[in-house]
Amino acid sequence: MAKGNIRKQEKRLRGRPKKSGEIYSVVSAKLTREVAEAVDAWATNQGVTRQEAVRRLVEQGLAAGDPARLVSRAVGCDFAF
């Protein structure tokens, strides 16, 4: 077998393909059943996935103003900024 005829195989990357142009951080959070159901309902109403709903809701919350004020209204929250 001639070496010139062997095609060099490209190394395949494992896992989910990266989205072009953006770098995402993975964040895990525990939600109460009620909050998860509310997020799911919001996602359904908006026609987006749960992940996209969480991203949008977090962005809206941050854009709304003072994070300390937002945390104090959170249900079951025992910490502050």
C-alpha positions in Angstrom: 0.0 0.0 0.0 1.4 3.3 -1.0 1.6 6.0 1.7 0.5 8.7 -0.7 -2.9 7.1 -1.1 -3.8 7.1 2.6 -5.9 10.0 3.5 -5.2 11.6 6.8 -8.3 11.3 8.9 -9.3 14.4 10.8 -9.6 14.1 14.5 -13.3 14.2 15.5 -14.2 16.3 18.4 -16.5 14.9 21.1 -19.6 16.4 22.5 -22.0 19.0 21.4 -20.8 21.3 18.6 -19.9 24.8 19.8 -22.1 27.7 18.8 -20.2 30.0 16.5 -19.1 33.4 17.8 -20.2 33.0 21.4 -18.7 31.4 24.5 -21.2 30.2 27.1 -20.7 29.4 30.8 -22.6 26.4 32.1 -24.5 27.3 35.3 -26.5 24.8 37.3 -29.3 25.9 39.6 -31.9 24.2 41.8 -35.4 25.5 41.4 -38.5 24.8 43.5 -41.2 22.9 41.7 -43.3 26.0 41.5 -40.5 28.1 40.0 -39.7 25.4 37.5 -43.3 25.1 36.4 -43.5 28.9 36.1 -40.4 29.0 33.9 -41.8 26.1 31.8 -45.1 28.0 31.4 -43.2 31.2 30.4 -41.1 29.2 27.9 -44.2 27.6 26.3 -45.9 31.0 26.1 -42.8 32.5 24.4 -42.2 29.5 22.2 -38.6 28.8 23.5 -36.8 26.0 25.3 -36.4 26.0 29.1 -32.8 26.9 28.7 -33.5 29.9 26.5 -36.3 30.9 28.9 -33.9 30.9 31.9 -31.3 32.9 29.9 -33.9 35.5 28.9 -35.4 35.7 32.4 -32.0 36.2 34.0 -31.1 38.9 31.5 -34.5 40.7 32.2 -33.9 40.4 35.9 -30.5 41.9 35.7 -31.7 44.7 33.4 -34.5 45.5 35.8 -32.2 47.2 38.3 -30.6 46.7 41.6 -29.7 43.0 42.2 -30.0 43.3 46.0 -33.6 44.5 45.6 -34.4 41.6 43.3 -32.8 39.0 45.7 -34.8 40.3 48.7 -38.0 39.5 46.8 -36.9 36.0 45.9 -38.9 33.2 47.6 -36.8 31.2 50.1 -33.7 33.3 49.5 -31.5 33.5 52.6 -28.5 35.4 51.1 -27.8 38.9 49.8 -25.3 40.5 47.6 
